[in-house]
Structure formats: C-alpha cells, structure tokens
Amino acid sequence: MTPLDTDFPAPWETFPEIPCGSIHWRMGPGEDVMLEWWRSVKRLTAEERRAWHQRHTPPPEWAEWVQRGFTRIEERGT
C-alpha cells in the first residue's frame, strides 16, 4: 500500500460535530463516510492499523467503538 492508502481521515475528523452512535452514521453522507472508512481499515495490516490509530487517535466517545472494530478485524478479518 502507498502512504495515501494507509492515511485516510477518521469519521470523527470528517464530521467532528456528529457524535458516535448518531443515526447520521447509518444513513446519507455519514453512512458513506463510515462504509469507506471500514473498507479502508480492513485493508490495513495490523502494523498499519496501529500506525493509523496513532495518527488519528479517537476522542474518548469513539475509543471503545474503534477498539471493538479493530478487535473484530483481528479476530475474524471482517
């Protein structure tokens, strides 16, 4: 992967005013951002995910959600 492929914005950076868990992330522009973010994160290696996470540390309200997603990828690959 190129550096551009491994450094993409986090949902909370794209729409910082929208809280984690909002319906915004399940429809419309927020859903598009979330789907693209999920596809991008799944393509990263474990090392690339750790580096991405250091560059895009989630705010406290997103931290548990991100950790669950990363754990799911590591355990199931999805």
C-alpha angles and dihedrals in degrees: 000000000000122000089257090057092053099044114062129142123272120237090249089055094049094050105015092169093060115084125226110268095028118142085239088081092056100053142028122358094348092056090051091052092047094049093049091046091051092049091049095048092049091056092057124095117238090260092050091049091053091050092046090050091052090052093045105034108183122236114252094265090057100040099089093044092052093046092051090050094049091047090051091052092049094047101040107010090236 
